[in-house]
Structures are given as C-alpha cells and as structure tokens.
Amino acid sequence: MNEAETPENTNGQITREASVPMVDDNLAIRESILAAPVKYKNAAGDDVDYDMSTDVSFSLENMKEFITYIESYGEQYANLGIRAYMAASTGEEGKLTGTVIFVPTGYAIDGGDPGTSPNIPSANSLNHGGDCRPPYNNVLTNP
C-alpha cells in the first residue's frame, strides 16, 4: 500500500494532504524549466508558442460517460483501464497548451496477454477538458 493511501481507501486514491506536496513539486519543476529560455518545437520540428498548463479539468459527467463507453468493451477485453497521456493541443489564438488524453486499455479476451493492458486500438479517447491556472496560497484548487 502506498504511504499516502489510507487503509479504507486502497483503490489508488490518496489524501489531499499527500497530493498537495506532489502538485507543489511539479509546479516547482515547471517553474525551473520555464525560467530558462527554451524554444519549443512540435512533432514536425516547427517552433511553437507553448503554454505548459499545470492541470486539466474534466466534468464528472464526461468522465462517467467515458467509463461507461470503456465498459462497453467488456465482452471483447479484460482488465479494462484508463491510460493518461500528457499532450498538447491548439488553444486560444493558435497557441499550443498542455492537456491530458485518456485512452481505454485492456487485453483481448481471445488471446491477449493477461500481463499487459495495451491501448484498445478501435476505441476513442477522451480530451474535452479545460486547462486552469496554478493555485496559490494552498487554496482548495490545489489539488
């Protein structure tokens, strides 16, 4: 059991007290990266203006619908799950911004390797979140 998990909550959830320092560490690393002059390039090698977003919000309704969608693969795939990818998408004024893409995972029941959970090749991904500004002074938005 992870030290941040509570005995009643061993399904991957951690306490707020454990998660705040993790977010703070990421923010500090982000600030140290941004302090240096960095030229960002996209996958095509072009210079781009990039906003390294620190968090992305998804509505609970969208998340529930996505989980229901993943569960619809239950007859073809076992060990269903969700993989999160950090990504960049074009935001306001054509500027790239950080985002998260959720992808369904599972292994094919008819011969898949039960030790792995690859992405389900025919499944759609979820990316309908919105980026936010980092929190300050430990307000409730962190995390």
Residue pairs with C-beta under 8 A, 6 or more apart in sequence:
1 7
1 10
2 14
3 18
4 14
4 15
4 18
4 19
5 12
5 13
5 14
6 15
16 143
19 143
20 138
20 142
20 143
23 54
23 55
23 135
23 142
23 143
24 142
26 54
27 54
27 134
30 52
30 54
33 52
34 52
39 47
40 47
40 48
40 49
40 50
40 96
41 47
41 48
42 48
42 88
42 96
48 96
49 94
49 95
49 96
50 88
50 95
50 96
50 97
50 98
51 91
51 95
51 96
51 97
51 98
51 131
52 98
53 97
53 98
53 99
53 131
53 132
54 98
54 132
54 133
54 134
55 131
55 132
55 134
55 143
56 98
56 99
56 100
56 129
56 130
56 131
56 132
57 129
57 130
57 131
57 132
58 126
58 128
58 129
62 126
62 128
63 126
66 82
66 102
66 126
67 82
69 104
69 123
69 124
70 80
70 82
70 104
70 106
70 120
70 123
71 80
73 80
73 104
73 106
73 120
73 123
74 80
75 109
76 108
76 109
76 110
77 106
77 107
77 108
77 109
77 112
77 120
78 106
78 107
78 109
78 112
78 114
79 105
79 106
79 107
79 114
79 117
80 104
80 105
80 106
80 117
81 104
81 105
81 106
81 117
82 102
82 103
82 104
82 105
83 102
83 103
83 104
83 105
83 117
83 119
84 100
84 101
84 102
84 103
85 100
85 101
85 102
85 103
86 98
86 99
86 100
87 98
87 99
87 100
87 101
87 127
88 96
88 97
88 98
88 99
89 96
89 97
89 99
89 127
90 96
90 97
91 97
91 131
97 131
98 131
99 127
99 129
99 131
100 127
100 129
101 125
101 126
101 127
102 125
102 126
102 127
103 119
103 120
103 123
103 125
104 119
104 120
104 123
104 125
105 117
105 118
105 119
105 120
106 112
106 117
106 118
106 120
107 113
107 114
107 116
107 117
107 118
112 118
132 141
134 142
135 141
135 142
